């Protein structure tokens, strides 16, 4: 990541990959990334797909409860949150650096669906890519409450949404 450019903002972090170019790629993919194995698999798939078609990859990590320590009253709450987000950022950028495609990485605060839709517009993405739901009880609750990002995006963002199986 030696040639990458990191920009810290109060709203998160933006990184331009070292091989980002001013030329418009044939296809832009926005990838939702939460640091888990399923989203890492979706990122790997997206990179391989983009490399094959001359596209670019724009990773969006929405900072949420999984990035925060258990105790919000802890004296080191903010440091722990930044450390966890940093580990996720490092894992993603290591994968991004392995492929020769233009890429960006953003860590932002907000809702997953809203952030991915916004970045889809920003990069004029042809597709938004997410890891498939992990299943289990929490996944069922998200779907029933209407909070599953893939479902919301598919209904409202006006772009194809691809879920990559684990």
C-alpha positions in Angstrom: 0.0 0.0 0.0 3.0 2.3 -0.3 1.6 4.3 -3.2 -2.0 4.5 -1.8 -3.3 7.8 -0.6 -5.2 7.8 2.7 -7.5 10.7 3.5 -9.0 10.7 7.0 -12.2 12.6 7.5 -14.4 13.0 10.5 -16.9 10.9 8.6 -14.5 8.1 8.0 -11.5 7.1 5.8 -11.0 7.2 2.0 -8.1 5.5 0.3 -7.2 5.8 -3.4 -5.4 2.6 -4.6 -2.0 3.0 -6.1 -3.2 1.9 -9.5 -6.2 4.2 -9.7 -6.2 6.0 -12.9 -8.1 9.0 -14.3 -9.3 6.8 -17.2 -12.8 5.7 -16.8 -12.9 1.9 -16.5 -15.3 -0.2 -18.5 -17.2 -1.2 -15.4 -17.3 -0.1 -11.8 -18.3 -2.3 -9.0 -19.2 -1.1 -5.5 -18.5 -3.8 -2.9 -20.1 -3.8 0.6 -17.5 -5.0 3.1 -17.8 -5.8 6.8 -14.6 -7.5 7.4 -16.2 -11.0 7.7 -15.3 -14.0 5.7 -18.4 -13.8 3.5 -17.8 -10.2 2.5 -14.1 -10.9 2.0 -15.1 -13.7 -0.4 -17.4 -11.2 -2.2 -14.4 -8.8 -2.5 -12.1 -11.5 -3.9 -14.8 -12.4 -6.5 -15.3 -8.7 -7.4 -11.6 -8.2 -7.9 -11.2 -11.2 -10.2 -14.3 -10.2 -12.2 -13.1 -6.6 -12.5 -9.6 -7.8 -13.6 -11.2 -9.9 -16.3 -13.2 -7.1 -17.8 -11.0 -4.1 -17.2 -13.2 -2.7 -14.4 -12.6 -1.0 -11.1 -13.6 -1.9 -7.5 -14.8 0.5 -4.9 -15.0 -1.0 -1.4 -17.4 0.5 1.1 -17.2 -0.4 4.8 -20.0 1.0 6.9 -18.7 1.4 10.5 -21.3 -0.2 12.8 -21.7 -2.0 16.1 -19.4 -4.8 14.9 -16.5 -2.2 14.8 -17.1 -1.1 18.3 -16.1 -2.6 21.6 -18.8 -4.0 23.9 -18.7 -1.2 26.5 -19.5 2.2 25.0 -18.6 3.8 28.4 -15.0 2.5 28.2 -12.2 5.0 28.4 -10.7 3.5 25.3 -13.9 3.1 23.3 -12.8 5.3 20.4 -9.3 3.7 20.3 -10.8 0.2 20.2 -13.3 1.2 17.5 -10.5 2.7 15.3 -8.3 -0.4 15.9 -11.1 -2.8 14.8 -11.9 -0.6 11.7 -8.1 -0.5 11.0 -7.9 -4.3 11.1 -10.8 -4.6 8.6 -9.3 -1.9 6.4 -5.9 -3.7 6.4 -7.5 -7.0 5.4 -9.4 -5.4 2.6 -6.5 -3.3 1.2 -4.2 -6.3 1.3 -6.7 -8.1 -1.0 -7.1 -5.0 -3.2 -3.3 -4.7 -3.6 -3.0 -8.3 -5.0 -5.0 -7.4 -8.1 -4.0 -5.0 -10.8 -7.3 -3.1 -10.9 -8.1 0.5 -10.0 -9.7 0.6 -6.6 -10.8 2.8 -3.7 -11.6 2.0 -0.1 -14.0 4.0 2.1 -15.0 3.5 5.7 -18.0 5.6 6.5 -20.7 6.0 9.1 -24.4 5.5 8.1 -26.6 2.7 7.1 -25.3 -0.1 4.8 -28.1 0.3 2.2 -27.8 4.1 2.1 -24.0 4.2 1.9 -23.9 1.5 -0.8 -26.5 3.3 -2.9 -24.7 6.6 -2.5 -21.4 5.2 -3.6 -23.1 3.4 -6.4 -24.2 6.8 -7.7 -20.8 8.4 -7.0 -18.9 5.8 -9.1 -21.8 5.2 -11.6 -21.5 1.5 -10.6 -22.9 -1.1 -13.0 -23.4 -3.4 -10.0 -23.3 -3.5 -6.2 -21.8 -6.6 -4.8 -22.4 -8.1 -1.4 -21.6 -11.3 0.4 -24.7 -13.5 0.7 -26.4 -13.5 4.1 -24.8 -15.9 6.5 -28.1 -17.4 7.4 -29.1 -18.2 11.0 -31.5 -16.5 13.3 -29.9 -13.0 13.1 -30.3 -13.1 9.3 -33.9 -14.1 9.6 -34.6 -11.2 12.0 -32.9 -8.7 9.6 -35.1 -9.9 6.7 -38.3 -9.8 8.7 -37.6 -6.3 10.0 -36.6 -5.1 6.5 -33.0 -4.3 7.4 -31.2 -6.7 5.0 -29.0 -4.4 2.8 -29.2 -6.6 -0.3 -33.0 -6.7 -0.2 -33.3 -2.9 0.3 -30.8 -2.2 -2.4 -32.5 -4.5 -4.9 -35.8 -2.8 -4.4 -34.7 0.9 -4.3 -31.3 1.7 -5.8 -32.0 1.1 -9.4 -28.8 -0.9 -10.0 -28.3 -4.6 -10.1 -27.3 -6.2 -6.8 -25.2 -9.3 -6.8 -24.9 -11.5 -3.7 -21.9 -13.8 -3.8 -22.4 -17.1 -2.0 -19.8 -18.1 0.6 
